[in-house]
Amino acid sequence: MVDRRRLLAMLALAAAAHSTANGAEDAKSFYSGKTLKIIVGLPAGGGADAYARLVQRHLSRHLPGAPAIVVQNMPGAGSLRSVTFTETGAPEDGTVLATFSAGLITEAVTAPERVRVDFRNFAFIGTVSEDIRVCYVRRETGVRNWRDLLARDQVIFGASAPGAAGTADVAMLRNLFGVKIKQVQGYAGSAAKRLAVEKGEIDGECGGWTSVPDDWLRERKINVLVRLSSTLVDGLDATVPFAGDLLNDARDRKVYDFLLAPAKLGRLFLVSSRVPAERVGVLRAAFDAMVADRAFLDEAARFRLLVTPLAGSQIAREVSDLYAMPADLVTRARLIAGE
């Protein structure tokens, strides 16, 4: 005769397996006839917007039911508005994804009183690409290289909201490397700052490599002075120094790596912590298939958008590591970031 406790355990396992199977099946059929929305926490015309619209055009065919996908720009508070919307204003059913400035993640660690979210609680779907970041100035400034920049009494860069990637980059140049930068406030995002560079309102900026206009490079309108990211890509001159290599102090390098972690995490997509795990799994599987799809890769190449993906589970681990940064180094990072 089968032991009663063993029988009950077997029945419980069978019920759990049946529930899991039904949940997975429901998740696969859920998106049929639905509209999925991608919330972009930054203005139209920038890198985040370009990646979101690339995902919009390709993710659907990898999702069961091929739902319609729309993009909505929701800038505000350095893109924090888009993140909080997933928790406070969006449906909790997996029909709303958000993409935002990944700099908010380190800011949530260094300034939790300002960024009142814990990114460990969100469900990350994936990253399309690392954000390869560079700092450059207009050629007319006469600043030709990193040494010229350090010797300059002042250069003028644009600034948007705290938490935006470019704002953090400039703070590092000023407080970690000693570059004398004056910032002009009030720009809505990277596209507005590039327009200001074009008009000569500001001397330069730090931004994503893929967002630098082709004609600026082709016609040598700008001088790229430093690479904030270690990754070398086509068209980026290997003789341009990597900022991390310019630091001799080990603690400064650890802080630098911490502050540059958002660039490595890059073009992130997440959903609310309340989305059912089965639907998170479906979204992650579709995202992973999309970033390996030839049509997606071909279009990304045509638009000069890099694809260096990270899976959602890997992002979650790296975000947890950021929250485990020693307190003394977090304090140092906060000072360098100007917070």
C-alpha positions as CSV (number, residue, x, y, z in Angstrom):
1,M,0.0,0.0,0.0
2,V,1.3,3.5,-0.9
3,D,2.1,5.6,2.2
4,R,-0.5,8.3,2.7
5,R,2.1,11.2,3.0
6,R,3.9,10.0,-0.2
7,L,0.6,9.9,-2.0
8,L,-0.4,13.4,-1.0
9,A,3.1,14.6,-2.0
10,M,2.7,13.0,-5.4
11,L,-0.7,14.5,-5.9
12,A,0.6,18.0,-4.9
13,L,3.5,17.7,-7.5
14,A,1.1,16.6,-10.2
15,A,-1.2,19.5,-9.4
16,A,1.7,22.0,-9.5
17,A,2.9,20.6,-12.8
18,H,-0.6,20.9,-14.3
19,S,-0.9,24.5,-13.0
20,T,2.5,25.4,-14.5
21,A,1.6,23.8,-17.8
22,N,-1.7,25.7,-17.9
23,G,0.0,28.9,-16.9
24,A,2.5,28.6,-19.7
25,E,-0.2,27.7,-22.2
26,D,-2.3,30.7,-21.1
27,A,0.8,33.0,-21.4
28,K,1.4,31.8,-25.0
29,S,-2.2,32.4,-26.1
30,F,-2.6,35.6,-24.1
31,Y,-1.1,38.0,-26.7
32,S,-3.4,37.0,-29.5
33,G,-5.5,40.0,-30.5
34,K,-3.8,42.3,-27.9
35,T,-1.9,45.5,-28.4
36,L,1.5,45.7,-26.7
37,K,2.8,49.1,-25.8
38,I,6.5,50.2,-25.5
39,I,6.9,53.2,-23.3
40,V,10.0,55.3,-24.1
41,G,11.2,57.4,-21.2
42,L,13.0,59.9,-23.4
43,P,12.0,62.2,-26.2
44,A,11.6,61.1,-29.8
45,G,14.7,61.4,-32.0
46,G,17.3,60.0,-29.6
47,G,18.9,56.6,-29.3
48,A,16.4,55.1,-26.9
49,D,13.6,56.0,-29.3
50,A,15.4,54.5,-32.3
51,Y,15.9,51.2,-30.5
52,A,12.3,51.1,-29.3
53,R,11.0,51.6,-32.8
54,L,13.3,48.9,-34.1
55,V,11.9,46.5,-31.5
56,Q,8.4,47.6,-32.4
57,R,8.9,46.5,-36.0
58,H,10.3,43.0,-35.2
59,L,9.1,41.7,-31.8
60,S,5.6,40.9,-32.7
61,R,6.4,38.1,-35.1
62,H,8.3,36.3,-32.3
63,L,5.4,36.5,-29.9
64,P,2.6,33.9,-29.9
65,G,-0.5,35.6,-31.4
66,A,1.6,38.3,-33.1
67,P,0.1,41.3,-31.2
68,A,0.1,44.8,-32.5
69,I,2.9,46.9,-31.0
70,V,2.9,50.7,-30.5
71,V,5.5,53.1,-29.1
72,Q,4.6,56.0,-26.8
73,N,7.2,58.5,-25.7
74,M,6.8,59.5,-22.0
75,P,9.8,61.7,-21.1
76,G,10.1,63.1,-17.6
77,A,12.4,63.1,-14.6
78,G,15.4,61.7,-16.5
79,S,13.1,58.9,-17.9
80,L,12.0,57.8,-14.4
81,R,8.5,58.6,-15.3
82,S,8.4,55.7,-17.7
83,V,9.6,53.3,-15.1
84,T,7.2,54.3,-12.4
85,F,4.3,54.2,-14.9
86,T,4.8,50.4,-15.3
87,E,4.1,50.1,-11.6
88,T,1.5,52.7,-11.0
89,G,-0.4,53.4,-14.2
90,A,0.1,50.5,-16.6
91,P,-1.8,47.2,-16.8
92,E,-0.1,44.4,-14.9
93,D,-0.7,41.8,-17.6
94,G,2.5,42.1,-19.7
95,T,1.2,44.4,-22.4
96,V,3.4,47.3,-21.3
97,L,7.2,47.4,-21.6
98,A,9.4,50.4,-20.7
99,T,12.8,51.5,-22.0
100,F,14.6,54.2,-20.2
101,S,18.0,55.7,-19.3
102,A,19.9,52.9,-17.5
103,G,21.7,55.5,-15.5
104,L,18.7,55.5,-13.2
105,I,19.8,52.1,-11.9
106,T,23.1,53.4,-10.5
107,E,21.4,56.6,-9.3
108,A,18.9,54.4,-7.4
109,V,21.8,53.0,-5.5
110,T,23.7,56.3,-4.9
111,A,20.6,58.5,-4.4
112,P,17.7,56.4,-3.3
113,E,16.0,59.5,-1.8
114,R,15.6,60.8,-5.3
115,V,15.1,57.6,-7.4
116,R,12.6,55.9,-5.2
117,V,12.5,52.6,-7.0
118,D,14.3,49.3,-6.4
119,F,15.3,47.9,-9.8
120,R,15.8,44.5,-8.3
121,N,12.0,44.2,-8.2
122,F,11.4,44.7,-11.9
123,A,11.3,41.9,-14.5
124,F,14.0,42.6,-17.2
125,I,13.1,41.4,-20.7
126,G,16.4,42.0,-22.4
127,T,18.9,44.5,-23.8
128,V,19.3,45.1,-27.5
129,S,22.8,46.6,-27.2
130,E,25.4,48.1,-25.0
131,D,25.4,51.9,-25.2
132,I,28.8,52.7,-26.7
133,R,29.4,56.2,-25.4
134,V,32.0,58.8,-26.5
135,C,32.6,62.5,-25.7
136,Y,33.3,64.9,-28.6
137,V,33.5,68.6,-29.4
138,R,33.0,70.7,-32.5
139,R,36.1,70.9,-34.6
140,E,35.9,74.7,-34.5
141,T,36.7,74.7,-30.8
142,G,40.3,73.8,-31.6
143,V,40.2,71.0,-29.1
144,R,41.8,68.1,-31.0
145,N,42.3,65.4,-28.4
146,W,42.1,64.4,-24.7
147,R,45.2,66.4,-23.8
148,D,43.8,69.6,-25.3
149,L,40.6,69.0,-23.4
150,L,42.4,68.8,-20.1
151,A,44.4,71.9,-20.9
152,R,41.3,73.9,-21.8
153,D,40.1,76.5,-19.3
154,Q,36.5,75.8,-20.2
155,V,34.3,73.9,-22.6
156,I,30.5,74.2,-22.8
157,F,28.3,71.1,-22.9
158,G,24.5,70.7,-22.7
159,A,22.6,69.2,-19.8
160,S,19.2,67.5,-19.5
161,A,17.6,66.0,-16.4
162,P,19.5,64.4,-13.5
163,G,19.8,60.6,-14.2
164,A,20.2,61.0,-17.9
165,A,23.3,59.3,-19.3
166,G,24.9,62.4,-20.7
167,T,24.5,64.2,-17.4
168,A,26.3,61.4,-15.6
169,D,29.1,61.3,-18.2
170,V,29.8,65.0,-17.8
171,A,29.9,64.7,-14.0
172,M,32.5,62.0,-14.3
173,L,34.6,64.1,-16.7
174,R,34.5,67.0,-14.3
175,N,34.8,65.2,-10.9
176,L,36.9,62.2,-11.7
177,F,39.2,63.5,-14.5
178,G,39.3,67.2,-13.8
179,V,37.9,68.5,-17.1
180,K,36.7,72.1,-16.8
181,I,33.1,71.9,-18.1
182,K,30.4,74.4,-18.0
183,Q,26.9,73.0,-18.5
184,V,24.0,74.8,-20.1
185,Q,20.8,73.4,-18.6
186,G,17.4,72.9,-20.1
187,Y,17.9,70.5,-23.1
188,A,15.1,67.9,-23.4
189,G,17.4,65.1,-24.5
190,S,20.2,63.9,-26.7
191,A,18.6,65.0,-30.0
192,A,18.2,68.6,-28.6
193,K,21.8,68.6,-27.5
194,R,23.0,67.5,-31.0
195,L,21.0,70.3,-32.6
196,A,22.7,72.7,-30.2
197,V,26.1,71.4,-31.2
198,E,25.1,71.8,-34.8
199,K,24.1,75.4,-34.2
200,G,27.2,76.2,-32.2
201,E,25.3,76.9,-29.0
202,I,27.5,74.4,-27.1
203,D,30.9,73.0,-27.7
204,G,30.1,69.3,-27.5
205,E,28.6,66.5,-25.5
206,C,28.9,62.9,-24.4
207,G,26.5,60.6,-26.1
208,G,25.9,57.3,-27.8
209,W,28.2,56.5,-30.7
210,T,25.4,55.3,-32.9
211,S,23.6,58.6,-32.4
212,V,26.5,60.7,-33.8
213,P,25.3,61.9,-37.3
214,D,27.2,60.3,-40.2
215,D,28.0,63.6,-41.8
216,W,29.7,64.8,-38.6
217,L,32.1,61.9,-38.9
218,R,32.4,61.9,-42.7
219,E,33.0,65.7,-42.9
220,R,35.1,65.8,-39.7
221,K,32.8,68.3,-38.1
222,I,33.7,66.9,-34.6
223,N,36.7,65.6,-32.8
224,V,36.1,62.5,-30.7
225,L,38.2,63.0,-27.6
226,V,37.6,59.9,-25.3
227,R,35.8,56.6,-25.3
228,L,33.7,56.1,-22.2
229,S,33.1,52.4,-23.2
230,S,35.9,49.9,-23.7
231,T,34.2,48.2,-26.6
232,L,35.6,49.1,-30.0
233,V,33.2,49.1,-33.0
234,D,33.5,49.8,-36.7
235,G,34.3,53.4,-37.4
236,L,35.5,54.3,-33.9
237,D,39.2,55.2,-34.0
238,A,41.2,52.8,-31.8
239,T,43.6,55.6,-31.0
240,V,40.9,57.5,-29.1
241,P,41.7,56.7,-25.5
242,F,39.4,54.6,-23.3
243,A,38.7,56.7,-20.1
244,G,39.1,53.7,-17.8
245,D,42.7,53.2,-18.9
246,L,43.4,56.8,-17.9
247,L,42.8,56.1,-14.2
248,N,45.7,54.9,-12.1
249,D,43.9,54.6,-8.7
250,A,42.2,51.2,-8.2
251,R,39.3,52.7,-6.2
252,D,38.7,55.3,-8.9
253,R,38.6,52.5,-11.5
254,K,36.0,50.5,-9.4
255,V,33.9,53.6,-9.1
256,Y,34.3,54.3,-12.8
257,D,33.2,50.8,-13.7
258,F,30.2,51.2,-11.4
259,L,29.1,54.5,-13.0
260,L,29.7,53.1,-16.5
261,A,27.6,50.0,-15.7
262,P,24.5,51.6,-17.2
263,A,26.3,51.9,-20.6
264,K,27.1,48.2,-20.5
265,L,23.4,47.4,-19.6
266,G,22.5,49.7,-22.5
267,R,19.1,49.6,-24.2
268,L,17.1,47.9,-21.6
269,F,13.5,46.8,-21.7
270,L,11.5,45.8,-18.5
271,V,8.0,45.2,-17.3
272,S,6.3,45.6,-13.9
273,S,7.2,43.3,-11.1
274,R,3.5,42.3,-11.0
275,V,3.5,40.7,-14.5
276,P,3.0,36.9,-14.1
277,A,6.2,34.9,-14.4
278,E,4.8,32.9,-17.3
279,R,4.3,36.0,-19.4
280,V,7.7,37.3,-18.5
281,G,9.1,34.0,-19.8
282,V,7.2,34.4,-23.1
283,L,8.4,38.0,-23.5
284,R,12.0,37.0,-22.8
285,A,11.9,34.1,-25.2
286,A,10.5,36.3,-28.0
287,F,13.1,39.0,-27.3
288,D,16.0,36.6,-27.4
289,A,14.7,35.2,-30.7
290,M,14.2,38.7,-32.1
291,V,17.8,39.9,-31.4
292,A,19.1,36.8,-33.3
293,D,16.8,37.2,-36.3
294,R,18.4,38.0,-39.5
295,A,15.8,40.6,-40.6
296,F,16.2,42.4,-37.3
297,L,20.0,42.4,-37.6
298,D,19.9,43.6,-41.2
299,E,17.6,46.6,-40.3
300,A,19.7,47.4,-37.3
301,A,22.8,47.5,-39.5
302,R,21.1,49.8,-42.0
303,F,20.3,52.3,-39.3
304,R,23.7,52.0,-37.7
305,L,22.3,50.5,-34.5
306,L,24.5,48.1,-32.7
307,V,23.2,44.8,-31.5
308,T,25.1,43.3,-28.5
309,P,22.3,41.7,-26.6
310,L,22.0,40.6,-22.9
311,A,19.3,38.2,-21.7
312,G,16.8,39.4,-19.1
313,S,18.1,36.9,-16.5
314,Q,21.7,38.1,-16.9
315,I,20.6,41.8,-16.5
316,A,18.8,40.9,-13.3
317,R,22.1,39.4,-11.9
318,E,24.1,42.4,-12.9
319,V,21.6,44.8,-11.4
320,S,21.8,42.8,-8.1
321,D,25.6,43.2,-8.2
322,L,25.3,46.9,-8.5
323,Y,23.2,47.0,-5.4
324,A,25.9,45.0,-3.6
325,M,28.5,47.7,-4.2
326,P,30.4,48.5,-0.9
327,A,29.0,51.5,1.0
328,D,32.2,53.5,0.9
329,L,32.5,53.1,-2.8
330,V,28.8,54.1,-3.3
331,T,29.6,57.3,-1.3
332,R,32.6,58.0,-3.5
333,A,30.5,57.3,-6.6
334,R,27.8,59.7,-5.4
335,L,30.4,62.5,-4.9
336,I,31.8,61.9,-8.3
337,A,28.4,61.9,-9.9
338,G,27.8,65.3,-8.3
339,E,24.9,64.1,-6.2
